[in-house]
Amino acid sequence: MMMEIEKSDAWQRHQLATLERMQRDLARLTHPVIRAVGLCGVAYLASWAVVMVFGAAVGAMVVVAALSAGALVLGAPAFSLAIGVERYLRGRLEDHMS
């Protein structure tokens, strides 16, 4: 026969406070990555739209599109990791809240 041990309310509050602190601390690292990649995505789409409308004659926009596409490709792994960490911690917090 297994004995079921319940965690005390104080222990559950401590775990919740620790998770919230971890999320705040990691957000200082993940949010800038998410914002930077999002900004590069917006720049890429906007510059690509201008290139499609006006053609390749708009040389500066071709350069912006190329640079922002490169940043998106290079930033994709960091972006995926940042999103994964945020979703994991948010899920853990929701589990502890319910």
C-alpha positions as CSV (number, residue, x, y, z in Angstrom):
1,M,0.0,0.0,0.0
2,M,1.4,3.4,-1.0
3,M,1.2,6.3,1.2
4,E,0.2,9.5,-0.4
5,I,2.1,12.5,0.8
6,E,0.5,15.9,0.2
7,K,2.6,19.0,-0.1
8,S,1.8,21.7,2.4
9,D,0.3,25.0,1.3
10,A,3.5,26.8,2.3
11,W,5.5,24.5,0.1
12,Q,3.2,25.0,-2.9
13,R,3.3,28.8,-2.4
14,H,7.1,28.6,-2.3
15,Q,7.2,26.6,-5.5
16,L,4.9,29.1,-7.2
17,A,7.0,32.1,-6.1
18,T,10.1,30.3,-7.3
19,L,8.5,29.7,-10.7
20,E,7.3,33.3,-11.0
21,R,10.8,34.5,-10.2
22,M,12.4,32.2,-12.7
23,Q,10.0,33.4,-15.4
24,R,10.8,37.1,-14.6
25,D,14.5,36.4,-14.6
26,L,14.4,34.5,-17.9
27,A,12.1,37.0,-19.5
28,R,14.9,39.5,-19.4
29,L,16.7,37.2,-21.8
30,T,13.9,35.8,-23.9
31,H,11.8,38.9,-24.5
32,P,14.5,40.9,-26.3
33,V,15.1,37.9,-28.6
34,I,11.4,37.5,-29.4
35,R,11.2,41.3,-30.1
36,A,14.3,41.4,-32.3
37,V,13.2,38.4,-34.4
38,G,9.7,39.9,-34.6
39,L,11.1,43.2,-35.7
40,C,13.2,41.5,-38.4
41,G,10.1,39.6,-39.6
42,V,8.2,42.9,-39.9
43,A,11.1,44.5,-41.7
44,Y,11.4,41.6,-44.1
45,L,7.7,41.5,-45.0
46,A,7.5,45.3,-45.4
47,S,10.7,45.5,-47.6
48,W,9.6,42.4,-49.6
49,A,6.3,44.1,-50.3
50,V,8.0,47.2,-51.5
51,V,10.3,45.2,-53.8
52,M,7.3,43.2,-55.2
53,V,5.4,46.4,-55.9
54,F,8.2,48.6,-57.3
55,G,10.5,45.8,-58.6
56,A,14.2,45.3,-58.0
57,A,14.9,48.9,-58.9
58,V,14.4,49.8,-55.2
59,G,18.0,48.7,-54.3
60,A,17.9,49.7,-50.7
61,M,14.8,47.6,-50.0
62,V,16.4,44.6,-51.6
63,V,19.3,45.0,-49.2
64,V,16.9,45.5,-46.2
65,A,15.0,42.3,-47.3
66,A,18.3,40.4,-47.6
67,L,19.7,41.5,-44.2
68,S,16.4,41.0,-42.4
69,A,16.0,37.5,-44.0
70,G,19.6,36.7,-42.8
71,A,18.8,37.8,-39.3
72,L,15.6,35.7,-39.3
73,V,17.5,32.6,-40.4
74,L,20.3,33.2,-37.8
75,G,17.9,34.2,-35.0
76,A,15.4,31.3,-35.6
77,P,17.1,28.8,-33.2
78,A,17.3,31.5,-30.4
79,F,13.7,32.5,-31.1
80,S,12.5,28.9,-30.9
81,L,14.3,28.4,-27.6
82,A,12.9,31.6,-26.2
83,I,9.4,30.7,-27.2
84,G,9.8,27.2,-25.8
85,V,11.1,28.5,-22.4
86,E,8.2,31.0,-22.2
87,R,5.6,28.4,-23.0
88,Y,7.1,25.8,-20.6
89,L,7.2,28.2,-17.7
90,R,3.7,29.6,-18.4
91,G,2.4,26.0,-18.5
92,R,4.1,25.2,-15.2
93,L,2.6,28.3,-13.6
94,E,-0.9,27.5,-14.9
95,D,-0.5,24.0,-13.5
96,H,0.4,25.4,-10.1
97,M,-2.4,27.9,-10.2
98,S,-5.1,25.3,-10.7
